[in-house]
C-alpha cells in the first residue's frame, strides 16, 4: 500500500514538474515559429518516439477494432488541445492563459460525475473551486485592462477540449492500450496540425535557433511521451477528479520557474494562491477510512 502510494506521488510530482516547466519553455519558443507547425511537430515527433519504444507491444494496437478510438482521442487531446493552446498563447500572457486552461480539473470533476458516475460531494466541488480561485489569485498580477477576448475564448475552449479528451480516454480505457493511445493520438493529431499549418502558415517562418530547438525537443521528449503516459496511467488507476486536482499545482510551478529563470517576481498573491491550492488538494483527496474502504469494495 505505502509503496504504491509512494510511486503514485512520485509520478504526480514528475508530471507536475514537466508540465510546469513546459509553459515558460513553449512561451520562449513561440516567437521563433508559427504555432500550428510548432504544435504539429512536437506532437508528431513525440508520438513517433513513443511508438518506437512500444514496438514490442505492437500487437496491442489492434487498429482495425480501435482506430475510431484513436482518431476521436486525437481530435480532442492533440489537434484541438495542442493547436488551440499554442495559438492562444500568442494572445494572452502565459500566466493568464494557463489559468483558463487549468479550469480543466474543475470540468473533469464535473464531467466524471456526469458521465463516469464518479463520487462527487459538495465538499469536493468546493475543494475544486478553491483550487481554481487559488490559481486565479496567483495570476492577478498578470491581468491588465487590455485583455484579448479572443485569447480568453481560446483558453476556455482549450480547457473544455482537454477535459472532454481525458474523460473520453478514461471511458474507453478498457478497450485500448493506454500507451499506444498516447502515441497514436499524438501522431494522428500531429499530422492534422502539420497539414493545417502547412496550408495556413509558412515553414520558412521557423527560426531554427537553440531556443526553438530546445522547446521542440522538450515537448517531443518530456512534454508528450513522458508526461501523457504518466497522466493517463494515473487517470485510469484512480478517480479522474482526484488526479485532476493535483494539476492545479502546474501553474504554481510555472510561476516559480519563471521567477528563477525569467526574473519574474514572487508576490504575496502567489503565496496566498499556493496555500489555497494546497487546501484544494487536501479537501478533494481527503476521505475517512470508512469511506475509503467502502469505495474500494464497490
Steps between C-alpha positions, in 0.01 A plus 500: 500500500770751601721402204213553256421832665862609478526406132180688425618809683837485323326472164275796586800708604680422175190584297453831679864599447499407130176685427593793721823553310329465162313833520806728517691277258227505233443871554870563434492291180184650348656824371713287267230279348143498365277344770330223302824371349663506843211307655493252213873434508526439872189280499603293198862456610394422856251240379757335273762490775252332731392261224858386446530423870176298479590282202511188719134567583391561142251214514300702754411773250216300343447774243203341324294486821629817666580753226195714579603527866847622399358750253239647737759532775740663254241765414448611862838428663734603220350692208269723703684506833854558372395710203267740681733518799800605292304754297344641816837559664561768236199701623545496878777497760601144584380528861154622412460247221609217730226598747236456233647168384519371857130547545522147353530317836171654611340391173645149539344470844166608357517284186624195693203536732252535212634239256718264703293491817790599723421597857443875533410686818443870572827498696693366200343763274599771747853361508529510121373856489743607773784366289383686193465828689844439647641496148298811419654684794850389400466662160317819600821696451498400135150632432472825308217715375580400143422130512446337162148361473625256235766376739250449781269301272791289373612428856157382610451292184840339562391402851170355374670298224758364743235402754290323236811322373602372842149377580480328162833322552386377840168379358675279239802405713383138522496470119837647402859482616568821692856537368402457136210737555744778590732419210238472229290795612815715482601371158150529349426837657851625427470416131170691484667800666794482259265489202299793631815694582647433156185645342458808721860564612848491348786265582744775410380698804664249734829625646707193576689653791590340832191634678262355245680166479503472879125573522425248225723234655354552846145460371583199284685313776368614837184701435324229300632141532607512864235735637198347332591143582520600865181704482277238339646225714402695810160588356424135426615383843287739705227759495544751221394788723766410758784487250370817339517687829878456516545672164405824677865502609627528142449878462656548844812314387499702178501823699793385716699393194426835340624675814828306500582505129305800369537731803126512562413615857351278771218699659275469803220400262709204387543382859126537570415310183743222587335455840158481330626240254634290787165527677322397181708184460442403864123556482452313171711202603407466866278206596436333826629143524147369505407676177823388335429136579144525367624659178750219440241234566285649224 
